[in-house]
Structure formats: C-alpha cells, structure tokens
Amino acid sequence: MANSTAPREILSILKQRDPANTTRIKSIYKAILINKSAKREGINQVQYVLEQLIKKNYLHDYCTNPDSNEITDILWVHPKSLALSVNFPSVLIIDAIYKTNEYRSPLLEIVGITSTMRIYSFMFAYLSNEREEQLTWALGTLKKWMLEKGASLPSIFVSDRDMALINAIETYFPMARHILCIWHINQCIMKKCRPMLGLEWNRFNASWHSLINSSTQWSYHQKWEVICEEYRRFQGALNYL
C-alpha cells in the first residue's frame, strides 16, 4: 500500500480481502507509528524532519539549545512555494497552533492565496513554544527568504487574536494590515452570544452571517440597522458584536 493511504482505507482493504479479519483501527495506527519509528532509526522527530528537508532540498532554518545543542525549533519552505510567493505575496493566512504531533510541539502553518482564490501551502514550523520570541524568529526568517527571492512583502495577514503572533507580525511587517480570521470570530460570537439569545440564536446567527457577507458598505450598514432594531432587547449580544 502507498505511504499516503489513510488508516481507515487500510482497514477497509484488509476487511475486503478477509471478512473474518478482526483488526481494529487502533492497531493500524500503532503499526504505522512503529513503521515510522523504524524508518527514523532511533532519531527524534525534529531530527528526522531536518534530515528529510536536506534530502529533498527544502529551504530550512532551525534553532538549537545552547547547552545540549539539540534542535528546538525548525521551519521550512518548499522552493516552489517560495516561487509562488513572488507572484502572489499579498495575503498570508497564519494558522497556529496545532499540537497533534507525537511530541506535542506547536506547529505553525502559513498559506498564501493566488489570484484565482486558490490556497497554496507556504511555510511550516515546529516551535518549542508559542512565545513571541519563537514567532518573531519564524516571521523574520520568512521575510528574509521572500526578499532574497525578490518577492514583494505581504500587505495583509489573517490569523486569530494571538497577541504574541500579532506582535511578531508588527515587528517584521509594520506596514501590513492584520485581519482576524472570520472562523475564529464566529466561534467567539457563538460562545458569547448563544447563551444570551436562547431560542433566537439561529435567526440571529443567520442575520449575522448575512451582515458579514454584505457586498457593499451601504448594504452592510442597512443590515446592521435591522439587527440593532430586531435584537434591541439583547443589548449584551449587540455590545459584543
């Protein structure tokens, strides 16, 4: 089977070949982990990543612990992604921070957007923590690589309201605008406003999505006035918006 085959697909194939097979999905995940560990030949995850980056000619950089000389932070960019940034540098979306890897290391992901609204993966980084120092290092390296490639600097960054990340953006991209990710905004509104609205929540939420999808400034203000009138008894929710 191909290395990219998903665990559930592997299990499905095994069941098709032998209906009496009692293998569970947990066993598949464990077997994959053992196989990956064997391939790494005893080196840790970050060292394995560095080895693969060098082997496949990725641009990369890393930080080490001055006492143990162990790699603490590592980031990488595929050459083709950097080339894409020359043509499409304007908007970068930063999605931080996942901790789904074996060592629970924060994973920073940055993607760009083409003129046809296609998303392309740009940069990834394993960070030792989510402090401003690590995020500033990552964005500083990104800026250096873009300038070396001759790309214009991003004018818009989209992310959640992580102040360490926002400060890092302002340090190296002071002229760029920062926009909050609408998904995170919607999650916050649901968490804060849904308890206030009760049975009115679904209608209120539909009105909110209609508002943020307004095609003109005039339409936006008209819809906002309607919301303020219809939900004036829910002043707490309106104040939060």
C-alpha positions as CSV (number, residue, x, y, z in Angstrom):
1,M,0.0,0.0,0.0
2,A,1.1,3.6,-0.7
3,N,2.5,5.6,2.2
4,S,-0.2,8.1,1.7
5,T,-3.0,5.6,2.3
6,A,-5.2,6.7,5.2
7,P,-5.6,4.3,8.2
8,R,-9.3,3.8,7.6
9,E,-8.7,3.0,3.9
10,I,-6.1,0.4,5.0
11,L,-8.5,-1.2,7.4
12,S,-11.2,-1.2,4.7
13,I,-8.9,-3.0,2.3
14,L,-7.9,-5.6,4.9
15,K,-11.6,-6.3,5.6
16,Q,-12.4,-6.6,1.9
17,R,-9.6,-9.1,1.4
18,D,-10.5,-11.1,4.5
19,P,-14.0,-10.5,6.0
20,A,-13.0,-12.5,9.1
21,N,-10.2,-10.1,9.8
22,T,-10.6,-8.7,13.4
23,T,-8.0,-5.9,13.1
24,R,-9.1,-2.6,14.7
25,I,-8.3,0.9,13.6
26,K,-6.2,1.4,16.7
27,S,-3.9,-1.5,15.6
28,I,-3.5,0.2,12.2
29,Y,-2.3,3.5,13.8
30,K,0.1,1.6,16.1
31,A,1.6,-0.3,13.1
32,I,2.1,3.0,11.2
33,L,3.8,4.5,14.2
34,I,6.1,1.5,14.6
35,N,7.0,1.7,10.9
36,K,7.7,5.4,11.1
37,S,9.9,4.9,14.2
38,A,11.8,2.2,12.5
39,K,12.4,4.4,9.5
40,R,13.8,7.1,11.7
41,E,16.3,4.6,13.1
42,G,16.2,6.0,16.6
43,I,16.5,9.7,15.9
44,N,13.8,12.0,17.3
45,Q,11.0,13.6,15.2
46,V,12.7,17.0,14.7
47,Q,16.0,15.4,13.7
48,Y,14.1,13.2,11.2
49,V,12.3,16.2,9.7
50,L,15.6,18.1,9.3
51,E,17.2,15.0,7.6
52,Q,14.3,14.8,5.1
53,L,14.3,18.6,4.4
54,I,18.0,18.4,3.5
55,K,17.5,15.3,1.4
56,K,14.6,16.9,-0.6
57,N,16.2,20.4,-1.0
58,Y,13.8,22.4,1.1
59,L,14.8,25.8,2.4
60,H,15.0,25.5,6.1
61,D,16.4,27.0,9.3
62,Y,16.5,25.9,12.9
63,C,17.4,27.0,16.4
64,T,19.3,24.9,18.9
65,N,19.6,24.7,22.7
66,P,23.0,26.3,23.5
67,D,23.6,23.8,26.3
68,S,22.7,20.5,24.7
69,N,23.0,21.6,21.0
70,E,19.6,19.8,20.4
71,I,17.3,21.3,17.8
72,T,14.5,23.2,19.5
73,D,12.7,25.0,16.6
74,I,12.7,24.3,12.9
75,L,10.9,25.8,9.9
76,W,10.8,25.0,6.2
77,V,9.6,26.2,2.8
78,H,9.4,24.3,-0.5
79,P,11.2,26.1,-3.3
80,K,8.0,26.0,-5.4
81,S,6.1,27.7,-2.6
82,L,8.6,30.4,-2.4
83,A,8.4,30.9,-6.2
84,L,4.6,31.2,-5.9
85,S,5.1,33.9,-3.3
86,V,6.8,36.1,-5.9
87,N,3.6,36.2,-8.0
88,F,1.1,36.0,-5.1
89,P,2.6,37.7,-2.0
90,S,-0.3,40.0,-0.9
91,V,-2.2,37.8,1.6
92,L,-0.9,35.3,4.0
93,I,-3.0,33.3,6.4
94,I,-1.4,32.0,9.6
95,D,-2.9,29.1,11.3
96,A,-1.5,28.5,14.7
97,I,-1.1,26.5,16.7
98,Y,-1.6,22.7,16.3
99,K,-0.2,20.2,18.8
100,T,-1.2,16.9,17.1
101,N,2.3,15.5,16.6
102,E,4.0,12.9,18.7
103,Y,5.8,15.4,20.9
104,R,3.0,17.9,21.2
105,S,5.2,20.6,19.6
106,P,3.3,23.6,18.3
107,L,3.0,23.5,14.5
108,L,2.8,26.9,12.7
109,E,1.3,26.8,9.2
110,I,1.3,29.7,6.8
111,V,-0.6,29.6,3.5
112,G,-0.9,32.1,0.6
113,I,-3.7,32.9,-1.8
114,T,-3.5,33.1,-5.6
115,S,-5.3,35.5,-7.9
116,T,-7.9,32.7,-8.6
117,M,-8.5,32.3,-4.9
118,R,-6.6,29.0,-4.7
119,I,-4.7,28.3,-1.5
120,Y,-1.1,27.2,-1.6
121,S,1.0,25.9,1.4
122,F,3.8,28.3,2.1
123,M,5.7,27.7,5.3
124,F,5.6,25.3,8.2
125,A,7.4,25.4,11.5
126,Y,7.8,23.2,14.6
127,L,8.2,25.6,17.6
128,S,9.4,24.8,21.1
129,N,6.7,27.0,22.4
130,E,4.2,29.7,21.4
131,R,6.1,32.7,22.8
132,E,6.6,35.9,20.9
133,E,10.3,35.1,20.5
134,Q,9.8,31.9,18.5
135,L,7.1,33.5,16.4
136,T,9.2,36.6,15.7
137,W,12.1,34.3,14.6
138,A,9.8,32.4,12.2
139,L,8.4,35.5,10.6
140,G,11.8,37.2,10.4
141,T,13.2,34.2,8.5
142,L,10.2,34.2,6.2
143,K,10.7,37.9,5.4
144,K,14.4,37.3,4.7
145,W,13.6,34.5,2.3
146,M,11.0,36.5,0.4
147,L,13.3,39.5,0.0
148,E,16.1,37.2,-1.2
149,K,13.7,35.7,-3.8
150,G,12.6,39.2,-4.9
151,A,9.1,38.9,-3.7
152,S,7.0,41.9,-2.5
153,L,6.1,41.7,1.2
154,P,2.6,40.7,2.2
155,S,0.1,43.6,2.7
156,I,-2.4,41.5,4.7
157,F,-2.1,38.9,7.4
158,V,-5.1,36.8,8.6
159,S,-5.0,35.0,11.9
160,D,-6.7,34.5,15.2
161,R,-6.3,37.0,18.0
162,D,-3.0,35.6,19.3
163,M,-1.2,38.7,20.7
164,A,2.3,37.1,20.5
165,L,1.7,36.4,16.8
166,I,0.2,39.9,16.2
167,N,3.3,41.5,17.8
168,A,5.6,39.3,15.7
169,I,3.8,40.5,12.6
170,E,4.1,44.1,13.6
171,T,7.8,43.7,14.2
172,Y,8.8,42.5,10.7
173,F,5.8,43.6,8.7
174,P,4.8,47.0,10.2
175,M,3.1,48.2,7.0
176,A,0.8,45.2,6.7
177,R,-2.7,45.1,7.9
178,H,-3.8,42.4,10.3
179,I,-7.3,40.9,9.9
180,L,-8.9,38.5,12.3
181,C,-10.0,35.1,10.9
182,I,-13.7,35.0,10.4
183,W,-13.9,31.4,11.6
184,H,-12.4,32.4,15.0
185,I,-14.7,35.4,15.2
186,N,-17.8,33.2,14.5
187,Q,-16.6,30.8,17.2
188,C,-16.3,33.6,19.8
189,I,-19.7,35.0,18.9
190,M,-21.4,31.6,19.2
191,K,-19.7,31.1,22.6
192,K,-20.6,34.5,24.0
193,C,-23.9,35.3,22.3
194,R,-25.7,32.0,22.0
195,P,-26.5,31.8,25.8
196,M,-27.9,35.3,25.7
197,L,-30.1,34.7,22.6
198,G,-31.7,31.3,23.6
199,L,-34.3,30.3,21.1
200,E,-33.5,33.4,19.0
201,W,-29.9,32.2,18.3
202,N,-30.5,30.6,14.9
203,R,-32.2,33.6,13.5
204,F,-29.7,36.0,15.0
205,N,-26.8,33.9,13.6
206,A,-28.3,33.9,10.1
207,S,-28.6,37.7,10.3
208,W,-25.0,38.0,11.4
209,H,-23.8,35.9,8.5
210,S,-25.8,37.9,6.1
211,L,-24.2,41.0,7.6
212,I,-20.6,39.9,7.2
213,N,-21.3,38.7,3.6
214,S,-22.6,42.1,2.5
215,S,-21.3,43.0,-0.9
216,T,-21.3,46.8,-0.4
217,Q,-20.8,49.2,2.5
218,W,-24.3,50.5,2.1
219,S,-25.8,47.0,2.4
220,Y,-23.7,46.4,5.5
221,H,-25.0,49.5,7.3
222,Q,-28.6,48.7,6.3
223,K,-28.3,45.2,7.7
224,W,-26.6,46.4,10.8
225,E,-29.5,48.8,11.5
226,V,-32.0,45.9,11.0
227,I,-30.1,43.8,13.5
228,C,-29.9,46.6,16.1
229,E,-33.7,47.1,15.8
230,E,-34.7,43.4,15.8
231,Y,-32.5,42.5,18.7
232,R,-32.5,45.7,20.8
233,R,-33.7,43.7,23.8
234,F,-30.5,41.6,23.7
235,Q,-28.2,44.6,24.3
236,G,-25.4,42.4,25.7
237,A,-25.1,40.5,22.4
238,L,-25.2,43.7,20.3
239,N,-22.5,45.2,22.5
240,Y,-20.3,42.2,22.0
241,L,-20.7,42.5,18.2
